[in-house]
Amino acid sequence: MERTRRATVSALVALVTVSMAAGLSAQTDDEMEKTLPFLGGWDSDVSSPDGQDRGNCGGHLGDYGEDLVNCSIPASRLPLNSRAQAWLAYRDQLQSTTQADCAQIGFPAILSEPFFISGRPGRLLMEHPSNPWHISRTVWMNGTGPQPLPGELFQHGISRGHFDGDDLVIVSDHFTFDPDGMDDHLRMATSVRKKITERYSLIDDEHLRLIITLEDPTFLTRPYTWAFVFAKTGDAGPRQRWVNCDAESARREQQFAYPGDKYPDGRQ
Amino acid sequence: MKQHFLTASIVVLAGLAFPATAHHSFNVFFDMSRTIEIEGVVTSFRLVNPHAEMLVDVPDAEGNPVTWRITARTGPAEARREGWVPEDFVGQQVTVEGNPTRREGGTAMSAGVVTFMDDGRVVCLGGCPGGPEIR
C-alpha cells in the first residue's frame, strides 16, 4: 500500500515536472518565433541631405537666433506647454549635458538612430550606437525582470515589452529628469513623469515601422506620437567602433565655437 | 596673423551628407558656407570623441600666439584608420583651411585641409574629398 502511494506520488511529480518543462519550452519557442523577425540590425530613414538639417526642429531658434537643426524628434507640432516654453527660453547651448558634458543622449531622441536587437528568453537586448555613445538597454519581456519601486529612477528608465498581435510593444518609464531628454538639439528636457511607448511593426521582411508615443505631463499638453521607418541591415551592424567621450574636448568645442553668449558670466 | 578669407562662396556640400548619428551640429557652430585659412604651429592633436581636436598657435598682429581650436569632422577610430598619429602633427608648421566659427572674433574652425609647410603634405580632417568618414 505504502509502496503504491510512493509510486503514485513519484509519477505525479514526474508528470508535473515534464509538463512544466514542456510548457516552458513551448513558451520559449513561441516567444522566439515572434521575436525572430525583429532580431538584427536596423537603420533609420532619417538623413540630413543638406549636410546637417533633418528639417525636424520646426523653426525653433537658438540663443542668438540661429535655426536649430538636426533634431531627432519632429518638433513643429510638439504640444509644448507654457512650462516647456519657459524651459526653452531659459536653456542655453553651453548647458547641453549631451553636447557639452558627454552625457548619453536619452530616449526618445536616440530612437531615430540605427539599432540592433538580440533576443533571449524573457528579454531583449537593444543596442543604440550613436557617436560618441553606445547605449544598451534590456527590454524585459512578458512581465519578467525587476519591478522598480515608485521613485526608483534611471537615466534611460526601465523598459518592459510584450507582443500585441505581431507588433512588439515596449513601454518605458522610471526616467530621471534629463535636461536634453526630449531632444538634445531642441534642448528640451523631460521629467520623471516621462513615459515612452514604442510599437514596432513589420512592414515586410526588410522594413519595420516604429511608432513612438511620448507622454510627459510636466512639459506636454497631451501625448505626442510620431513614426520612423527602418530598413534591415542584418547581423553585421550597426556597431560603434570606439565608445568614449572626452568631456573636456566636448566642452571646448562649445566654448570656442558657439556664437551665443546668453549668460556671459556662465560661459564656462 | 596670416588669415585669408579665401572665399565667401557657398561650399558645395553635395556628397557630404552627415550620418544620422551626428549629434553635434556643425552648422550651428560653424559657417559652413565660408572657408578661411590660418597658419601656425600645432601644439596639440587629440584623437578623441566626439571629434578629433587640434590646437594651433597662430601669431596675432603683435606676434603673440593665439590658440585656434580645429574640430575635425571625424572621430578617433576613423582617424586611426586614416593612419593619423598625433606626434606627426605636434610641433609642425601648418596651414589649416576650414569653416570658421559663427562666434564673432572666435578662434575656432571645423576642418578642413591641413598642409604641412615643411614638405607640402596634405591631410584632410574630414569634410573634403578623400577624407575620413564624417562623424
Interface residues (C-beta under 8 A of the other chain):
Chain A: S44 V46 S47 S48 P49 D50 G51 Q52 D53 R54 G62 Y64 E66 L68 V69 N70 Q93 T98 Q99 C102 I105 S112 E113 P114 P129 S130 N131 P132 D184 H185 R241 W242 V243 N244 C245 D246 S249 A250 R252 E253 Q254 F256 A257 Y258 P259
Chain B: L13 L16 A17 F18 P19 A20 T21 A22 H23 H24 S25 F26 N27 V28 F29 F30 M32 R46 V48 N49 P50 H51 E53 R69 T71 G75 P76 A77 E78 T101 R102 R103 E104 G106 T107 A108 S110 R135
